Amino acid sequence: MAKVVSTLFISADGVAEIDPDWHFPYFDENMGRAVVEDYDTADVLLIGRETYDSFAGAWPDRETAGGEDAEFAERLGDTRKVVVSRQSLEFSWRNSELIEGDLVEAVAALKADAGVKGILIPGSISVVQQLLAAGLVDELRLLVHPVAARKGRRLFDDGDAPYHLKVRLTEAYPTGVIRVIYTPSEAPGKVGYEEVKGQV
């Protein structure tokens, strides 16, 4: 069964809609290594239309330009890209396809496909939110920036039930960025003040 991994740049107050003004000053070789490690988990990229438009508008030109990031750009181009969109799209970037049918059903089928090694969701907040709600995200990989963005779309939207998570890995970088890898977890047993007051 393929693993579904979500990777996001996020602010300390939970904003996952990045602003270059608060994101790029914290990008260093440690974050670059973490990003490559995330992409190493997968042979399929699952992305929303806005993320696809952003990627397709930048990475093919970077590959052609042959600069420092051309190798990574070529890797992205060679990777299978499954795009989530409510409207039909004309793809200009190679190895791109539109998801067929219901998102949750399609991702469940991808996970069960013996030919798929892993599925990575870079960005694509709405896709991650839907798959979290459906219990289909196996790892949530966050690069938490030491900034309160105060505006922008947050990862965790309002809902009736909390998401309980287990920390699998943490790393702190000199820039103040903290990398956290979470996996879904069962809710802890019910505890009230009477049970914890001895710890105060």
Disulfide bonds with the S-S distance in Angstrom:
none
